[in-house]
């Protein structure tokens, strides 16, 4: 049986609101209250203008596959039993990009294409500590 995936260590003040939202299967991102920049991954300040005024929003969890790579083997115990799996970047409809895995396909080598529409699928981890946002074909 595969080990548990590596999880964030808490307290983690910059990203903890994101991880707390995953427990309710909510994919959260920020916007800057000053310049309107979309912010992802979670941060204390806007990387565009430096403002520390940000607001949290919930994504619909739908987007398009930007790019991916199929990992054929991994020596890390948490991934050893997965077999080939897809590590990907997904462009969410709200305007941010997330690194994730593409799941819900029979063969990641042949069943995934750049530009395909995807939607979030949650993978609960660590006795409910967090849930990881994975993506599957829409």
MODELLER restraints for C-alpha pairs under 7 A, 6 or more apart:
rsr = mdl.restraints
at = mdl.atoms
rsr.add(forms.Gaussian(group=physical.xy_distance, feature=features.Distance(at['CA:1:A'], at['CA:81:A']), mean=6.79, stdev=0.5))
rsr.add(forms.Gaussian(group=physical.xy_distance, feature=features.Distance(at['CA:2:A'], at['CA:77:A']), mean=5.97, stdev=0.5))
rsr.add(forms.Gaussian(group=physical.xy_distance, feature=features.Distance(at['CA:2:A'], at['CA:78:A']), mean=5.10, stdev=0.5))
rsr.add(forms.Gaussian(group=physical.xy_distance, feature=features.Distance(at['CA:2:A'], at['CA:79:A']), mean=6.36, stdev=0.5))
rsr.add(forms.Gaussian(group=physical.xy_distance, feature=features.Distance(at['CA:2:A'], at['CA:80:A']), mean=6.19, stdev=0.5))
rsr.add(forms.Gaussian(group=physical.xy_distance, feature=features.Distance(at['CA:2:A'], at['CA:81:A']), mean=5.36, stdev=0.5))
rsr.add(forms.Gaussian(group=physical.xy_distance, feature=features.Distance(at['CA:3:A'], at['CA:77:A']), mean=5.38, stdev=0.5))
rsr.add(forms.Gaussian(group=physical.xy_distance, feature=features.Distance(at['CA:3:A'], at['CA:78:A']), mean=4.02, stdev=0.5))
rsr.add(forms.Gaussian(group=physical.xy_distance, feature=features.Distance(at['CA:4:A'], at['CA:78:A']), mean=5.10, stdev=0.5))
rsr.add(forms.Gaussian(group=physical.xy_distance, feature=features.Distance(at['CA:5:A'], at['CA:78:A']), mean=4.97, stdev=0.5))
rsr.add(forms.Gaussian(group=physical.xy_distance, feature=features.Distance(at['CA:14:A'], at['CA:42:A']), mean=6.06, stdev=0.5))
rsr.add(forms.Gaussian(group=physical.xy_distance, feature=features.Distance(at['CA:14:A'], at['CA:43:A']), mean=5.08, stdev=0.5))
rsr.add(forms.Gaussian(group=physical.xy_distance, feature=features.Distance(at['CA:14:A'], at['CA:44:A']), mean=5.68, stdev=0.5))
rsr.add(forms.Gaussian(group=physical.xy_distance, feature=features.Distance(at['CA:15:A'], at['CA:42:A']), mean=5.22, stdev=0.5))
rsr.add(forms.Gaussian(group=physical.xy_distance, feature=features.Distance(at['CA:15:A'], at['CA:43:A']), mean=6.72, stdev=0.5))
rsr.add(forms.Gaussian(group=physical.xy_distance, feature=features.Distance(at['CA:18:A'], at['CA:28:A']), mean=5.71, stdev=0.5))
rsr.add(forms.Gaussian(group=physical.xy_distance, feature=features.Distance(at['CA:18:A'], at['CA:42:A']), mean=6.96, stdev=0.5))
rsr.add(forms.Gaussian(group=physical.xy_distance, feature=features.Distance(at['CA:19:A'], at['CA:130:A']), mean=6.01, stdev=0.5))
rsr.add(forms.Gaussian(group=physical.xy_distance, feature=features.Distance(at['CA:20:A'], at['CA:130:A']), mean=6.94, stdev=0.5))
rsr.add(forms.Gaussian(group=physical.xy_distance, feature=features.Distance(at['CA:21:A'], at['CA:27:A']), mean=6.85, stdev=0.5))
rsr.add(forms.Gaussian(group=physical.xy_distance, feature=features.Distance(at['CA:21:A'], at['CA:28:A']), mean=6.77, stdev=0.5))
rsr.add(forms.Gaussian(group=physical.xy_distance, feature=features.Distance(at['CA:22:A'], at['CA:130:A']), mean=5.75, stdev=0.5))
rsr.add(forms.Gaussian(group=physical.xy_distance, feature=features.Distance(at['CA:22:A'], at['CA:131:A']), mean=5.08, stdev=0.5))
rsr.add(forms.Gaussian(group=physical.xy_distance, feature=features.Distance(at['CA:22:A'], at['CA:132:A']), mean=6.93, stdev=0.5))
rsr.add(forms.Gaussian(group=physical.xy_distance, feature=features.Distance(at['CA:23:A'], at['CA:128:A']), mean=6.65, stdev=0.5))
rsr.add(forms.Gaussian(group=physical.xy_distance, feature=features.Distance(at['CA:23:A'], at['CA:130:A']), mean=5.23, stdev=0.5))
rsr.add(forms.Gaussian(group=physical.xy_distance, feature=features.Distance(at['CA:23:A'], at['CA:131:A']), mean=5.61, stdev=0.5))
rsr.add(forms.Gaussian(group=physical.xy_distance, feature=features.Distance(at['CA:25:A'], at['CA:122:A']), mean=6.46, stdev=0.5))
rsr.add(forms.Gaussian(group=physical.xy_distance, feature=features.Distance(at['CA:25:A'], at['CA:131:A']), mean=6.81, stdev=0.5))
rsr.add(forms.Gaussian(group=physical.xy_distance, feature=features.Distance(at['CA:26:A'], at['CA:58:A']), mean=6.32, stdev=0.5))
rsr.add(forms.Gaussian(group=physical.xy_distance, feature=features.Distance(at['CA:27:A'], at['CA:58:A']), mean=5.66, stdev=0.5))
rsr.add(forms.Gaussian(group=physical.xy_distance, feature=features.Distance(at['CA:27:A'], at['CA:59:A']), mean=5.43, stdev=0.5))
rsr.add(forms.Gaussian(group=physical.xy_distance, feature=features.Distance(at['CA:27:A'], at['CA:61:A']), mean=6.54, stdev=0.5))
rsr.add(forms.Gaussian(group=physical.xy_distance, feature=features.Distance(at['CA:28:A'], at['CA:56:A']), mean=6.56, stdev=0.5))
rsr.add(forms.Gaussian(group=physical.xy_distance, feature=features.Distance(at['CA:28:A'], at['CA:57:A']), mean=5.53, stdev=0.5))
rsr.add(forms.Gaussian(group=physical.xy_distance, feature=features.Distance(at['CA:28:A'], at['CA:58:A']), mean=4.53, stdev=0.5))
rsr.add(forms.Gaussian(group=physical.xy_distance, feature=features.Distance(at['CA:28:A'], at['CA:59:A']), mean=5.94, stdev=0.5))
rsr.add(forms.Gaussian(group=physical.xy_distance, feature=features.Distance(at['CA:29:A'], at['CA:39:A']), mean=6.37, stdev=0.5))
rsr.add(forms.Gaussian(group=physical.xy_distance, feature=features.Distance(at['CA:29:A'], at['CA:40:A']), mean=5.77, stdev=0.5))
rsr.add(forms.Gaussian(group=physical.xy_distance, feature=features.Distance(at['CA:29:A'], at['CA:42:A']), mean=6.67, stdev=0.5))
rsr.add(forms.Gaussian(group=physical.xy_distance, feature=features.Distance(at['CA:29:A'], at['CA:56:A']), mean=5.71, stdev=0.5))
rsr.add(forms.Gaussian(group=physical.xy_distance, feature=features.Distance(at['CA:29:A'], at['CA:57:A']), mean=5.46, stdev=0.5))
rsr.add(forms.Gaussian(group=physical.xy_distance, feature=features.Distance(at['CA:29:A'], at['CA:58:A']), mean=6.44, stdev=0.5))
rsr.add(forms.Gaussian(group=physical.xy_distance, feature=features.Distance(at['CA:30:A'], at['CA:38:A']), mean=6.08, stdev=0.5))
rsr.add(forms.Gaussian(group=physical.xy_distance, feature=features.Distance(at['CA:30:A'], at['CA:39:A']), mean=4.92, stdev=0.5))
rsr.add(forms.Gaussian(group=physical.xy_distance, feature=features.Distance(at['CA:30:A'], at['CA:40:A']), mean=6.55, stdev=0.5))
rsr.add(forms.Gaussian(group=physical.xy_distance, feature=features.Distance(at['CA:30:A'], at['CA:42:A']), mean=6.72, stdev=0.5))
rsr.add(forms.Gaussian(group=physical.xy_distance, feature=features.Distance(at['CA:30:A'], at['CA:54:A']), mean=6.18, stdev=0.5))
rsr.add(forms.Gaussian(group=physical.xy_distance, feature=features.Distance(at['CA:30:A'], at['CA:55:A']), mean=5.34, stdev=0.5))
rsr.add(forms.Gaussian(group=physical.xy_distance, feature=features.Distance(at['CA:30:A'], at['CA:56:A']), mean=4.48, stdev=0.5))
rsr.add(forms.Gaussian(group=physical.xy_distance, feature=features.Distance(at['CA:30:A'], at['CA:57:A']), mean=5.97, stdev=0.5))
rsr.add(forms.Gaussian(group=physical.xy_distance, feature=features.Distance(at['CA:31:A'], at['CA:37:A']), mean=5.48, stdev=0.5))
rsr.add(forms.Gaussian(group=physical.xy_distance, feature=features.Distance(at['CA:31:A'], at['CA:38:A']), mean=4.46, stdev=0.5))
rsr.add(forms.Gaussian(group=physical.xy_distance, feature=features.Distance(at['CA:31:A'], at['CA:39:A']), mean=5.36, stdev=0.5))
rsr.add(forms.Gaussian(group=physical.xy_distance, feature=features.Distance(at['CA:31:A'], at['CA:54:A']), mean=5.53, stdev=0.5))
rsr.add(forms.Gaussian(group=physical.xy_distance, feature=features.Distance(at['CA:31:A'], at['CA:55:A']), mean=5.41, stdev=0.5))
rsr.add(forms.Gaussian(group=physical.xy_distance, feature=features.Distance(at['CA:31:A'], at['CA:56:A']), mean=6.64, stdev=0.5))
rsr.add(forms.Gaussian(group=physical.xy_distance, feature=features.Distance(at['CA:32:A'], at['CA:38:A']), mean=6.61, stdev=0.5))
rsr.add(forms.Gaussian(group=physical.xy_distance, feature=features.Distance(at['CA:32:A'], at['CA:46:A']), mean=5.93, stdev=0.5))
rsr.add(forms.Gaussian(group=physical.xy_distance, feature=features.Distance(at['CA:32:A'], at['CA:53:A']), mean=6.11, stdev=0.5))
rsr.add(forms.Gaussian(group=physical.xy_distance, feature=features.Distance(at['CA:32:A'], at['CA:54:A']), mean=4.50, stdev=0.5))
rsr.add(forms.Gaussian(group=physical.xy_distance, feature=features.Distance(at['CA:32:A'], at['CA:55:A']), mean=6.49, stdev=0.5))
rsr.add(forms.Gaussian(group=physical.xy_distance, feature=features.Distance(at['CA:33:A'], at['CA:53:A']), mean=5.44, stdev=0.5))
rsr.add(forms.Gaussian(group=physical.xy_distance, feature=features.Distance(at['CA:33:A'], at['CA:54:A']), mean=5.23, stdev=0.5))
rsr.add(forms.Gaussian(group=physical.xy_distance, feature=features.Distance(at['CA:33:A'], at['CA:55:A']), mean=6.57, stdev=0.5))
rsr.add(forms.Gaussian(group=physical.xy_distance, feature=features.Distance(at['CA:34:A'], at['CA:51:A']), mean=6.72, stdev=0.5))
rsr.add(forms.Gaussian(group=physical.xy_distance, feature=features.Distance(at['CA:34:A'], at['CA:53:A']), mean=6.92, stdev=0.5))
rsr.add(forms.Gaussian(group=physical.xy_distance, feature=features.Distance(at['CA:35:A'], at['CA:49:A']), mean=6.90, stdev=0.5))
rsr.add(forms.Gaussian(group=physical.xy_distance, feature=features.Distance(at['CA:37:A'], at['CA:48:A']), mean=6.79, stdev=0.5))
rsr.add(forms.Gaussian(group=physical.xy_distance, feature=features.Distance(at['CA:38:A'], at['CA:95:A']), mean=6.90, stdev=0.5))
rsr.add(forms.Gaussian(group=physical.xy_distance, feature=features.Distance(at['CA:38:A'], at['CA:96:A']), mean=6.75, stdev=0.5))
rsr.add(forms.Gaussian(group=physical.xy_distance, feature=features.Distance(at['CA:39:A'], at['CA:46:A']), mean=6.79, stdev=0.5))
rsr.add(forms.Gaussian(group=physical.xy_distance, feature=features.Distance(at['CA:40:A'], at['CA:96:A']), mean=6.25, stdev=0.5))
rsr.add(forms.Gaussian(group=physical.xy_distance, feature=features.Distance(at['CA:44:A'], at['CA:52:A']), mean=5.98, stdev=0.5))
rsr.add(forms.Gaussian(group=physical.xy_distance, feature=features.Distance(at['CA:45:A'], at['CA:51:A']), mean=5.42, stdev=0.5))
rsr.add(forms.Gaussian(group=physical.xy_distance, feature=features.Distance(at['CA:45:A'], at['CA:52:A']), mean=4.20, stdev=0.5))
rsr.add(forms.Gaussian(group=physical.xy_distance, feature=features.Distance(at['CA:45:A'], at['CA:53:A']), mean=6.91, stdev=0.5))
rsr.add(forms.Gaussian(group=physical.xy_distance, feature=features.Distance(at['CA:46:A'], at['CA:52:A']), mean=6.32, stdev=0.5))
rsr.add(forms.Gaussian(group=physical.xy_distance, feature=features.Distance(at['CA:59:A'], at['CA:94:A']), mean=6.69, stdev=0.5))
rsr.add(forms.Gaussian(group=physical.xy_distance, feature=features.Distance(at['CA:61:A'], at['CA:92:A']), mean=6.76, stdev=0.5))
rsr.add(forms.Gaussian(group=physical.xy_distance, feature=features.Distance(at['CA:61:A'], at['CA:119:A']), mean=5.51, stdev=0.5))
rsr.add(forms.Gaussian(group=physical.xy_distance, feature=features.Distance(at['CA:61:A'], at['CA:120:A']), mean=4.97, stdev=0.5))
rsr.add(forms.Gaussian(group=physical.xy_distance, feature=features.Distance(at['CA:62:A'], at['CA:92:A']), mean=5.79, stdev=0.5))
rsr.add(forms.Gaussian(group=physical.xy_distance, feature=features.Distance(at['CA:62:A'], at['CA:93:A']), mean=6.08, stdev=0.5))
rsr.add(forms.Gaussian(group=physical.xy_distance, feature=features.Distance(at['CA:62:A'], at['CA:118:A']), mean=5.86, stdev=0.5))
rsr.add(forms.Gaussian(group=physical.xy_distance, feature=features.Distance(at['CA:62:A'], at['CA:119:A']), mean=4.40, stdev=0.5))
rsr.add(forms.Gaussian(group=physical.xy_distance, feature=features.Distance(at['CA:62:A'], at['CA:120:A']), mean=6.43, stdev=0.5))
rsr.add(forms.Gaussian(group=physical.xy_distance, feature=features.Distance(at['CA:63:A'], at['CA:90:A']), mean=6.48, stdev=0.5))
rsr.add(forms.Gaussian(group=physical.xy_distance, feature=features.Distance(at['CA:63:A'], at['CA:91:A']), mean=5.45, stdev=0.5))
rsr.add(forms.Gaussian(group=physical.xy_distance, feature=features.Distance(at['CA:63:A'], at['CA:92:A']), mean=4.15, stdev=0.5))
rsr.add(forms.Gaussian(group=physical.xy_distance, feature=features.Distance(at['CA:63:A'], at['CA:93:A']), mean=5.00, stdev=0.5))
rsr.add(forms.Gaussian(group=physical.xy_distance, feature=features.Distance(at['CA:63:A'], at['CA:117:A']), mean=5.76, stdev=0.5))
rsr.add(forms.Gaussian(group=physical.xy_distance, feature=features.Distance(at['CA:63:A'], at['CA:118:A']), mean=5.45, stdev=0.5))
rsr.add(forms.Gaussian(group=physical.xy_distance, feature=features.Distance(at['CA:63:A'], at['CA:119:A']), mean=6.37, stdev=0.5))
rsr.add(forms.Gaussian(group=physical.xy_distance, feature=features.Distance(at['CA:64:A'], at['CA:90:A']), mean=5.67, stdev=0.5))
rsr.add(forms.Gaussian(group=physical.xy_distance, feature=features.Distance(at['CA:64:A'], at['CA:91:A']), mean=5.29, stdev=0.5))
rsr.add(forms.Gaussian(group=physical.xy_distance, feature=features.Distance(at['CA:64:A'], at['CA:92:A']), mean=6.54, stdev=0.5))
rsr.add(forms.Gaussian(group=physical.xy_distance, feature=features.Distance(at['CA:64:A'], at['CA:115:A']), mean=5.49, stdev=0.5))
rsr.add(forms.Gaussian(group=physical.xy_distance, feature=features.Distance(at['CA:64:A'], at['CA:116:A']), mean=5.58, stdev=0.5))
rsr.add(forms.Gaussian(group=physical.xy_distance, feature=features.Distance(at['CA:64:A'], at['CA:117:A']), mean=4.55, stdev=0.5))
rsr.add(forms.Gaussian(group=physical.xy_distance, feature=features.Distance(at['CA:64:A'], at['CA:118:A']), mean=5.71, stdev=0.5))
rsr.add(forms.Gaussian(group=physical.xy_distance, feature=features.Distance(at['CA:65:A'], at['CA:89:A']), mean=6.34, stdev=0.5))
rsr.add(forms.Gaussian(group=physical.xy_distance, feature=features.Distance(at['CA:65:A'], at['CA:90:A']), mean=4.56, stdev=0.5))
rsr.add(forms.Gaussian(group=physical.xy_distance, feature=features.Distance(at['CA:65:A'], at['CA:91:A']), mean=6.27, stdev=0.5))
rsr.add(forms.Gaussian(group=physical.xy_distance, feature=features.Distance(at['CA:65:A'], at['CA:114:A']), mean=5.37, stdev=0.5))
rsr.add(forms.Gaussian(group=physical.xy_distance, feature=features.Distance(at['CA:65:A'], at['CA:115:A']), mean=4.99, stdev=0.5))
rsr.add(forms.Gaussian(group=physical.xy_distance, feature=features.Distance(at['CA:65:A'], at['CA:116:A']), mean=5.52, stdev=0.5))
rsr.add(forms.Gaussian(group=physical.xy_distance, feature=features.Distance(at['CA:65:A'], at['CA:117:A']), mean=6.45, stdev=0.5))
rsr.add(forms.Gaussian(group=physical.xy_distance, feature=features.Distance(at['CA:65:A'], at['CA:118:A']), mean=6.75, stdev=0.5))
rsr.add(forms.Gaussian(group=physical.xy_distance, feature=features.Distance(at['CA:66:A'], at['CA:89:A']), mean=5.48, stdev=0.5))
rsr.add(forms.Gaussian(group=physical.xy_distance, feature=features.Distance(at['CA:66:A'], at['CA:90:A']), mean=5.27, stdev=0.5))
rsr.add(forms.Gaussian(group=physical.xy_distance, feature=features.Distance(at['CA:66:A'], at['CA:91:A']), mean=6.02, stdev=0.5))
rsr.add(forms.Gaussian(group=physical.xy_distance, feature=features.Distance(at['CA:66:A'], at['CA:114:A']), mean=5.86, stdev=0.5))
rsr.add(forms.Gaussian(group=physical.xy_distance, feature=features.Distance(at['CA:66:A'], at['CA:115:A']), mean=6.11, stdev=0.5))
rsr.add(forms.Gaussian(group=physical.xy_distance, feature=features.Distance(at['CA:67:A'], at['CA:88:A']), mean=5.72, stdev=0.5))
rsr.add(forms.Gaussian(group=physical.xy_distance, feature=features.Distance(at['CA:67:A'], at['CA:89:A']), mean=5.46, stdev=0.5))
rsr.add(forms.Gaussian(group=physical.xy_distance, feature=features.Distance(at['CA:67:A'], at['CA:114:A']), mean=5.68, stdev=0.5))
rsr.add(forms.Gaussian(group=physical.xy_distance, feature=features.Distance(at['CA:68:A'], at['CA:86:A']), mean=6.36, stdev=0.5))
rsr.add(forms.Gaussian(group=physical.xy_distance, feature=features.Distance(at['CA:68:A'], at['CA:87:A']), mean=5.56, stdev=0.5))
rsr.add(forms.Gaussian(group=physical.xy_distance, feature=features.Distance(at['CA:68:A'], at['CA:88:A']), mean=4.01, stdev=0.5))
rsr.add(forms.Gaussian(group=physical.xy_distance, feature=features.Distance(at['CA:68:A'], at['CA:89:A']), mean=6.25, stdev=0.5))
rsr.add(forms.Gaussian(group=physical.xy_distance, feature=features.Distance(at['CA:69:A'], at['CA:86:A']), mean=5.61, stdev=0.5))
rsr.add(forms.Gaussian(group=physical.xy_distance, feature=features.Distance(at['CA:69:A'], at['CA:87:A']), mean=5.43, stdev=0.5))
rsr.add(forms.Gaussian(group=physical.xy_distance, feature=features.Distance(at['CA:69:A'], at['CA:88:A']), mean=6.39, stdev=0.5))
rsr.add(forms.Gaussian(group=physical.xy_distance, feature=features.Distance(at['CA:70:A'], at['CA:84:A']), mean=6.30, stdev=0.5))
rsr.add(forms.Gaussian(group=physical.xy_distance, feature=features.Distance(at['CA:70:A'], at['CA:85:A']), mean=5.44, stdev=0.5))
rsr.add(forms.Gaussian(group=physical.xy_distance, feature=features.Distance(at['CA:70:A'], at['CA:86:A']), mean=4.38, stdev=0.5))
rsr.add(forms.Gaussian(group=physical.xy_distance, feature=features.Distance(at['CA:70:A'], at['CA:87:A']), mean=6.26, stdev=0.5))
rsr.add(forms.Gaussian(group=physical.xy_distance, feature=features.Distance(at['CA:70:A'], at['CA:108:A']), mean=6.62, stdev=0.5))
rsr.add(forms.Gaussian(group=physical.xy_distance, feature=features.Distance(at['CA:70:A'], at['CA:109:A']), mean=6.53, stdev=0.5))
rsr.add(forms.Gaussian(group=physical.xy_distance, feature=features.Distance(at['CA:71:A'], at['CA:84:A']), mean=5.41, stdev=0.5))
rsr.add(forms.Gaussian(group=physical.xy_distance, feature=features.Distance(at['CA:71:A'], at['CA:85:A']), mean=5.35, stdev=0.5))
rsr.add(forms.Gaussian(group=physical.xy_distance, feature=features.Distance(at['CA:71:A'], at['CA:86:A']), mean=6.11, stdev=0.5))
rsr.add(forms.Gaussian(group=physical.xy_distance, feature=features.Distance(at['CA:72:A'], at['CA:83:A']), mean=6.52, stdev=0.5))
rsr.add(forms.Gaussian(group=physical.xy_distance, feature=features.Distance(at['CA:72:A'], at['CA:84:A']), mean=4.40, stdev=0.5))
rsr.add(forms.Gaussian(group=physical.xy_distance, feature=features.Distance(at['CA:72:A'], at['CA:85:A']), mean=6.82, stdev=0.5))
rsr.add(forms.Gaussian(group=physical.xy_distance, feature=features.Distance(at['CA:73:A'], at['CA:83:A']), mean=6.47, stdev=0.5))
rsr.add(forms.Gaussian(group=physical.xy_distance, feature=features.Distance(at['CA:73:A'], at['CA:84:A']), mean=6.43, stdev=0.5))
rsr.add(forms.Gaussian(group=physical.xy_distance, feature=features.Distance(at['CA:74:A'], at['CA:80:A']), mean=5.49, stdev=0.5))
rsr.add(forms.Gaussian(group=physical.xy_distance, feature=features.Distance(at['CA:84:A'], at['CA:108:A']), mean=6.90, stdev=0.5))
rsr.add(forms.Gaussian(group=physical.xy_distance, feature=features.Distance(at['CA:85:A'], at['CA:108:A']), mean=6.12, stdev=0.5))
rsr.add(forms.Gaussian(group=physical.xy_distance, feature=features.Distance(at['CA:86:A'], at['CA:101:A']), mean=5.44, stdev=0.5))
rsr.add(forms.Gaussian(group=physical.xy_distance, feature=features.Distance(at['CA:86:A'], at['CA:102:A']), mean=5.39, stdev=0.5))
rsr.add(forms.Gaussian(group=physical.xy_distance, feature=features.Distance(at['CA:86:A'], at['CA:108:A']), mean=6.03, stdev=0.5))
rsr.add(forms.Gaussian(group=physical.xy_distance, feature=features.Distance(at['CA:87:A'], at['CA:100:A']), mean=5.95, stdev=0.5))
rsr.add(forms.Gaussian(group=physical.xy_distance, feature=features.Distance(at['CA:87:A'], at['CA:101:A']), mean=4.66, stdev=0.5))
rsr.add(forms.Gaussian(group=physical.xy_distance, feature=features.Distance(at['CA:87:A'], at['CA:102:A']), mean=6.64, stdev=0.5))
rsr.add(forms.Gaussian(group=physical.xy_distance, feature=features.Distance(at['CA:88:A'], at['CA:99:A']), mean=5.65, stdev=0.5))
rsr.add(forms.Gaussian(group=physical.xy_distance, feature=features.Distance(at['CA:88:A'], at['CA:100:A']), mean=5.31, stdev=0.5))
rsr.add(forms.Gaussian(group=physical.xy_distance, feature=features.Distance(at['CA:88:A'], at['CA:101:A']), mean=5.50, stdev=0.5))
rsr.add(forms.Gaussian(group=physical.xy_distance, feature=features.Distance(at['CA:88:A'], at['CA:102:A']), mean=6.56, stdev=0.5))
rsr.add(forms.Gaussian(group=physical.xy_distance, feature=features.Distance(at['CA:89:A'], at['CA:97:A']), mean=6.41, stdev=0.5))
rsr.add(forms.Gaussian(group=physical.xy_distance, feature=features.Distance(at['CA:89:A'], at['CA:98:A']), mean=5.48, stdev=0.5))
rsr.add(forms.Gaussian(group=physical.xy_distance, feature=features.Distance(at['CA:89:A'], at['CA:99:A']), mean=4.51, stdev=0.5))
rsr.add(forms.Gaussian(group=physical.xy_distance, feature=features.Distance(at['CA:89:A'], at['CA:100:A']), mean=6.16, stdev=0.5))
rsr.add(forms.Gaussian(group=physical.xy_distance, feature=features.Distance(at['CA:90:A'], at['CA:97:A']), mean=5.48, stdev=0.5))
rsr.add(forms.Gaussian(group=physical.xy_distance, feature=features.Distance(at['CA:90:A'], at['CA:98:A']), mean=5.38, stdev=0.5))
rsr.add(forms.Gaussian(group=physical.xy_distance, feature=features.Distance(at['CA:90:A'], at['CA:99:A']), mean=6.53, stdev=0.5))
rsr.add(forms.Gaussian(group=physical.xy_distance, feature=features.Distance(at['CA:91:A'], at['CA:97:A']), mean=4.41, stdev=0.5))
rsr.add(forms.Gaussian(group=physical.xy_distance, feature=features.Distance(at['CA:91:A'], at['CA:98:A']), mean=6.66, stdev=0.5))
rsr.add(forms.Gaussian(group=physical.xy_distance, feature=features.Distance(at['CA:100:A'], at['CA:133:A']), mean=6.97, stdev=0.5))
rsr.add(forms.Gaussian(group=physical.xy_distance, feature=features.Distance(at['CA:100:A'], at['CA:134:A']), mean=5.69, stdev=0.5))
rsr.add(forms.Gaussian(group=physical.xy_distance, feature=features.Distance(at['CA:101:A'], at['CA:134:A']), mean=5.24, stdev=0.5))
rsr.add(forms.Gaussian(group=physical.xy_distance, feature=features.Distance(at['CA:101:A'], at['CA:135:A']), mean=6.23, stdev=0.5))
rsr.add(forms.Gaussian(group=physical.xy_distance, feature=features.Distance(at['CA:102:A'], at['CA:134:A']), mean=6.17, stdev=0.5))
rsr.add(forms.Gaussian(group=physical.xy_distance, feature=features.Distance(at['CA:102:A'], at['CA:135:A']), mean=4.91, stdev=0.5))
rsr.add(forms.Gaussian(group=physical.xy_distance, feature=features.Distance(at['CA:102:A'], at['CA:136:A']), mean=5.50, stdev=0.5))
rsr.add(forms.Gaussian(group=physical.xy_distance, feature=features.Distance(at['CA:103:A'], at['CA:134:A']), mean=6.65, stdev=0.5))
rsr.add(forms.Gaussian(group=physical.xy_distance, feature=features.Distance(at['CA:103:A'], at['CA:135:A']), mean=5.95, stdev=0.5))
rsr.add(forms.Gaussian(group=physical.xy_distance, feature=features.Distance(at['CA:103:A'], at['CA:136:A']), mean=5.05, stdev=0.5))
rsr.add(forms.Gaussian(group=physical.xy_distance, feature=features.Distance(at['CA:104:A'], at['CA:136:A']), mean=5.32, stdev=0.5))
rsr.add(forms.Gaussian(group=physical.xy_distance, feature=features.Distance(at['CA:105:A'], at['CA:111:A']), mean=6.17, stdev=0.5))
rsr.add(forms.Gaussian(group=physical.xy_distance, feature=features.Distance(at['CA:117:A'], at['CA:137:A']), mean=6.09, stdev=0.5))
rsr.add(forms.Gaussian(group=physical.xy_distance, feature=features.Distance(at['CA:117:A'], at['CA:138:A']), mean=5.44, stdev=0.5))
rsr.add(forms.Gaussian(group=physical.xy_distance, feature=features.Distance(at['CA:118:A'], at['CA:135:A']), mean=5.92, stdev=0.5))
rsr.add(forms.Gaussian(group=physical.xy_distance, feature=features.Distance(at['CA:118:A'], at['CA:136:A']), mean=5.30, stdev=0.5))
rsr.add(forms.Gaussian(group=physical.xy_distance, feature=features.Distance(at['CA:118:A'], at['CA:137:A']), mean=4.40, stdev=0.5))
rsr.add(forms.Gaussian(group=physical.xy_distance, feature=features.Distance(at['CA:118:A'], at['CA:138:A']), mean=4.41, stdev=0.5))
rsr.add(forms.Gaussian(group=physical.xy_distance, feature=features.Distance(at['CA:119:A'], at['CA:135:A']), mean=5.28, stdev=0.5))
rsr.add(forms.Gaussian(group=physical.xy_distance, feature=features.Distance(at['CA:119:A'], at['CA:136:A']), mean=5.58, stdev=0.5))
rsr.add(forms.Gaussian(group=physical.xy_distance, feature=features.Distance(at['CA:119:A'], at['CA:137:A']), mean=6.34, stdev=0.5))
rsr.add(forms.Gaussian(group=physical.xy_distance, feature=features.Distance(at['CA:119:A'], at['CA:138:A']), mean=5.24, stdev=0.5))
rsr.add(forms.Gaussian(group=physical.xy_distance, feature=features.Distance(at['CA:120:A'], at['CA:133:A']), mean=6.02, stdev=0.5))
rsr.add(forms.Gaussian(group=physical.xy_distance, feature=features.Distance(at['CA:120:A'], at['CA:134:A']), mean=5.62, stdev=0.5))
rsr.add(forms.Gaussian(group=physical.xy_distance, feature=features.Distance(at['CA:120:A'], at['CA:135:A']), mean=4.40, stdev=0.5))
rsr.add(forms.Gaussian(group=physical.xy_distance, feature=features.Distance(at['CA:120:A'], at['CA:136:A']), mean=6.45, stdev=0.5))
rsr.add(forms.Gaussian(group=physical.xy_distance, feature=features.Distance(at['CA:121:A'], at['CA:133:A']), mean=5.98, stdev=0.5))
rsr.add(forms.Gaussian(group=physical.xy_distance, feature=features.Distance(at['CA:121:A'], at['CA:134:A']), mean=5.10, stdev=0.5))
rsr.add(forms.Gaussian(group=physical.xy_distance, feature=features.Distance(at['CA:121:A'], at['CA:135:A']), mean=5.33, stdev=0.5))
rsr.add(forms.Gaussian(group=physical.xy_distance, feature=features.Distance(at['CA:121:A'], at['CA:136:A']), mean=6.49, stdev=0.5))
rsr.add(forms.Gaussian(group=physical.xy_distance, feature=features.Distance(at['CA:122:A'], at['CA:131:A']), mean=6.01, stdev=0.5))
rsr.add(forms.Gaussian(group=physical.xy_distance, feature=features.Distance(at['CA:122:A'], at['CA:132:A']), mean=5.64, stdev=0.5))
rsr.add(forms.Gaussian(group=physical.xy_distance, feature=features.Distance(at['CA:122:A'], at['CA:133:A']), mean=4.93, stdev=0.5))
rsr.add(forms.Gaussian(group=physical.xy_distance, feature=features.Distance(at['CA:122:A'], at['CA:134:A']), mean=5.85, stdev=0.5))
rsr.add(forms.Gaussian(group=physical.xy_distance, feature=features.Distance(at['CA:123:A'], at['CA:131:A']), mean=5.29, stdev=0.5))
rsr.add(forms.Gaussian(group=physical.xy_distance, feature=features.Distance(at['CA:123:A'], at['CA:132:A']), mean=5.05, stdev=0.5))
rsr.add(forms.Gaussian(group=physical.xy_distance, feature=features.Distance(at['CA:123:A'], at['CA:133:A']), mean=6.55, stdev=0.5))
rsr.add(forms.Gaussian(group=physical.xy_distance, feature=features.Distance(at['CA:123:A'], at['CA:134:A']), mean=6.88, stdev=0.5))
rsr.add(forms.Gaussian(group=physical.xy_distance, feature=features.Distance(at['CA:124:A'], at['CA:130:A']), mean=6.25, stdev=0.5))
rsr.add(forms.Gaussian(group=physical.xy_distance, feature=features.Distance(at['CA:124:A'], at['CA:131:A']), mean=4.09, stdev=0.5))
rsr.add(forms.Gaussian(group=physical.xy_distance, feature=features.Distance(at['CA:124:A'], at['CA:132:A']), mean=6.27, stdev=0.5))
rsr.add(forms.Gaussian(group=physical.xy_distance, feature=features.Distance(at['CA:125:A'], at['CA:131:A']), mean=5.46, stdev=0.5))
